[in-house]
Amino acid sequence: MALSFFDQFMSPSYLGIPLVALALSLPLLLFPTPTPRWLSSRLLAVQNWFINQFVQQLLSPLNVGGHKWALLLTSLMLFLITLNMLGLLPYTFTPTTQLSLNMGLAGPLWLATVIIGMRNQPTIALGHLLPEGTPPLLIPILVIIETISLFIRPLALGVRLTANLTAGHLLIQLIATAAFVLLPLMPTVAILTTTLLFLLTLLEVAVAMIQAYVFVLLLSLYLQENV
């Protein structure tokens, strides 16, 4: 039973063919495409409103140079939200519970922000490693600490997203299993457990959206330091 709880995080395959590529490309088919008509559909209008609000809130602290990342960060936000939400459906696979995928997204984007900072303003980028007014005796130690914290950033991005989604999925499966087992034995307790499961599912919907937003928000903060 303990092993079956983690079977949901295994990469699915059919006839020996991994289906991760299908799971990653499926969100692209769910978004409505823009129309040349003057009046768009309600779904497209809601999508455009959401994107506009997100872009305004995300890019307001950045200067003009950081606005070039608007399309990339917005697409990443919608991509992560869709993957996280689809993973809450029954008999589905959540690719963002895989640390390798999250690190594959976090690592190159974080490295791109560091390279931009070193190319455009190397003095300021290196100055982040040593706070102003540091005593001379603490300079070597602080440089080492700040360097380690800099390289931990992509790991923190990937682990945060993976851990939150994995914990939520495991908790949902544990409570669902408990409700199924208790139904013939103690129906009242099973009903209460099902109610708790419903509330937890609503919480996981919020977590799926918040974690995608936090992932992109932290990337924008790293970008803000280097542009």
C-alpha positions as CSV (number, residue, x, y, z in Angstrom):
1,M,0.0,0.0,0.0
2,A,2.8,2.4,0.8
3,L,4.4,1.9,-2.6
4,S,1.1,2.4,-4.4
5,F,0.8,5.9,-3.0
6,F,3.9,6.9,-5.0
7,D,2.9,5.2,-8.2
8,Q,1.0,8.3,-9.3
9,F,4.3,10.1,-9.6
10,M,5.8,7.6,-12.0
11,S,6.2,8.7,-15.6
12,P,3.4,7.1,-17.6
13,S,4.2,5.0,-20.6
14,Y,2.2,3.1,-23.2
15,L,3.7,0.2,-25.1
16,G,7.1,1.3,-23.8
17,I,6.6,4.8,-25.1
18,P,6.8,7.6,-22.4
19,L,3.8,9.9,-22.4
20,V,5.5,12.8,-20.7
21,A,5.7,14.7,-24.1
22,L,1.9,14.3,-24.5
23,A,1.3,15.5,-21.0
24,L,3.5,18.6,-21.6
25,S,1.9,19.4,-25.0
26,L,-1.7,19.0,-23.8
27,P,-2.0,22.4,-22.1
28,L,-1.3,24.1,-25.5
29,L,-4.5,22.6,-26.9
30,L,-6.7,23.9,-24.1
31,F,-6.2,27.6,-24.5
32,P,-8.5,29.5,-26.9
33,T,-6.7,31.0,-29.9
34,P,-7.1,34.7,-30.7
35,T,-9.8,35.5,-33.3
36,P,-9.7,38.3,-35.9
37,R,-13.3,39.2,-35.1
38,W,-14.1,42.4,-33.2
39,L,-16.0,40.6,-30.5
40,S,-14.3,37.7,-28.9
41,S,-15.8,34.9,-26.8
42,R,-16.2,35.2,-23.1
43,L,-13.5,32.6,-22.4
44,L,-11.1,34.5,-24.6
45,A,-12.0,37.8,-22.9
46,V,-11.4,36.3,-19.4
47,Q,-8.1,34.9,-20.6
48,N,-6.9,38.3,-22.0
49,W,-8.0,40.0,-18.8
50,F,-6.1,37.6,-16.7
51,I,-3.0,37.9,-18.8
52,N,-3.1,41.7,-18.7
53,Q,-3.5,41.8,-15.0
54,F,-0.7,39.4,-14.5
55,V,1.7,41.2,-16.8
56,Q,1.0,44.6,-15.2
57,Q,1.6,43.2,-11.7
58,L,4.7,41.3,-12.6
59,L,6.5,43.8,-14.7
60,S,5.6,47.0,-12.8
61,P,8.8,46.7,-10.6
62,L,11.0,46.1,-13.7
63,N,12.6,48.6,-15.9
64,V,12.2,48.7,-19.7
65,G,15.0,46.1,-20.2
66,G,13.1,43.6,-18.1
67,H,9.9,44.0,-20.2
68,K,11.5,41.8,-22.9
69,W,10.8,38.9,-20.6
70,A,7.0,39.5,-20.5
71,L,6.1,36.9,-23.1
72,L,8.4,34.2,-21.7
73,L,7.2,34.7,-18.1
74,T,3.5,34.9,-19.0
75,S,3.8,31.8,-21.1
76,L,5.6,30.0,-18.3
77,M,2.9,31.1,-15.8
78,L,0.0,29.8,-17.9
79,F,2.0,26.6,-18.7
80,L,2.6,25.8,-15.0
81,I,-0.9,26.7,-13.9
82,T,-2.4,24.4,-16.6
83,L,-0.1,21.5,-15.7
84,N,-0.8,21.8,-12.0
85,M,-4.6,22.1,-12.5
86,L,-4.7,19.1,-14.9
87,G,-2.8,17.0,-12.4
88,L,-5.7,17.3,-9.9
89,L,-8.0,15.5,-12.3
90,P,-8.5,11.7,-11.7
91,Y,-6.3,9.3,-13.6
92,T,-3.9,12.0,-14.7
93,F,-0.2,12.6,-14.4
94,T,1.3,15.8,-13.1
95,P,4.7,16.5,-14.8
96,T,5.5,19.3,-12.3
97,T,5.8,16.7,-9.5
98,Q,9.1,15.6,-11.2
99,L,12.1,17.4,-9.8
100,S,14.0,16.9,-13.1
101,L,11.3,18.9,-15.1
102,N,11.2,21.7,-12.5
103,M,15.0,22.0,-12.4
104,G,15.0,22.0,-16.2
105,L,12.8,25.0,-16.1
106,A,14.4,26.8,-13.1
107,G,18.1,26.2,-14.0
108,P,18.4,27.8,-17.4
109,L,16.1,30.7,-16.6
110,W,18.0,31.5,-13.4
111,L,21.3,31.2,-15.3
112,A,20.0,33.6,-18.0
113,T,19.3,36.2,-15.4
114,V,22.8,35.8,-13.9
115,I,24.4,36.1,-17.4
116,I,22.4,39.2,-18.2
117,G,23.5,40.8,-14.9
118,M,27.2,39.9,-15.5
119,R,27.1,41.2,-19.1
120,N,25.1,44.5,-18.5
121,Q,26.3,45.5,-15.1
122,P,29.1,43.3,-13.7
123,T,30.0,45.6,-10.9
124,I,26.5,45.7,-9.5
125,A,26.0,42.0,-10.0
126,L,29.2,41.2,-8.1
127,G,28.3,43.8,-5.5
128,H,25.3,41.7,-4.4
129,L,27.8,39.2,-3.0
130,L,29.1,41.7,-0.5
131,P,26.7,43.9,1.4
132,E,27.8,47.5,2.0
133,G,29.5,48.3,5.3
134,T,30.7,44.8,6.0
135,P,33.5,44.5,8.5
136,P,36.8,43.5,6.8
137,L,37.1,40.3,8.9
138,L,33.7,39.1,7.7
139,I,34.2,39.8,4.0
140,P,35.6,36.3,3.0
141,I,32.8,34.5,5.0
142,L,30.0,36.7,3.5
143,V,31.3,36.3,0.0
144,I,31.2,32.5,0.4
145,I,27.7,32.6,2.0
146,E,26.3,34.9,-0.7
147,T,27.8,32.8,-3.5
148,I,26.3,29.6,-2.0
149,S,22.9,31.3,-1.6
150,L,23.1,32.4,-5.3
151,F,23.7,28.9,-6.6
152,I,21.0,27.5,-4.3
153,R,18.3,29.7,-5.9
154,P,17.4,27.3,-8.9
155,L,17.4,24.3,-6.5
156,A,15.0,26.2,-4.2
157,L,12.7,27.0,-7.1
158,G,12.5,23.4,-8.3
159,V,12.3,21.8,-4.9
160,R,9.6,24.2,-3.7
161,L,7.3,23.5,-6.6
162,T,7.9,19.7,-6.5
163,A,7.5,19.4,-2.7
164,N,4.3,21.4,-2.5
165,L,2.5,19.5,-5.3
166,T,3.8,16.1,-4.2
167,A,2.7,16.7,-0.6
168,G,-0.7,17.8,-1.8
169,H,-1.3,14.8,-4.0
170,L,-0.1,12.4,-1.4
171,L,-2.5,13.9,1.2
172,I,-5.4,13.8,-1.2
173,Q,-4.8,10.1,-1.9
174,L,-4.3,9.2,1.8
175,I,-7.6,10.9,2.8
176,A,-9.5,9.4,-0.2
177,T,-8.2,5.9,0.7
178,A,-9.3,6.5,4.3
179,A,-12.8,7.6,3.2
180,F,-13.1,4.5,1.0
181,V,-12.0,2.1,3.7
182,L,-14.2,3.7,6.4
183,L,-17.4,3.9,4.2
184,P,-18.7,0.3,5.0
185,L,-17.4,0.4,8.6
186,M,-18.3,3.9,9.9
187,P,-20.4,5.8,7.3
188,T,-20.6,9.0,9.4
189,V,-16.8,9.2,9.8
190,A,-16.5,8.5,6.1
191,I,-18.9,11.3,5.2
192,L,-16.9,13.7,7.4
193,T,-13.7,12.5,5.8
194,T,-15.1,13.1,2.3
195,T,-16.1,16.6,3.3
196,L,-12.5,17.1,4.5
197,L,-11.3,15.7,1.1
198,F,-13.5,18.2,-0.8
199,L,-12.1,21.1,1.2
200,L,-8.5,19.8,0.7
201,T,-9.1,19.6,-3.0
202,L,-10.2,23.3,-3.1
203,L,-7.1,24.1,-1.1
204,E,-4.9,22.2,-3.6
205,V,-6.5,24.1,-6.5
206,A,-5.4,27.3,-4.8
207,V,-1.9,25.8,-4.1
208,A,-1.6,24.8,-7.8
209,M,-2.2,28.4,-8.9
210,I,-0.2,30.0,-6.1
211,Q,2.9,27.8,-6.7
212,A,3.0,28.6,-10.4
213,Y,2.7,32.3,-9.6
214,V,5.5,32.1,-6.9
215,F,7.8,30.3,-9.3
216,V,7.4,33.1,-11.9
217,L,7.5,35.8,-9.3
218,L,10.8,34.7,-7.9
219,L,12.2,34.5,-11.4
220,S,11.1,38.1,-12.0
221,L,12.8,39.2,-8.7
222,Y,16.0,37.5,-9.8
223,L,15.7,39.3,-13.1
224,Q,15.0,42.6,-11.3
225,E,18.4,42.3,-9.6
226,N,20.3,42.0,-12.8
227,V,18.6,44.4,-15.2
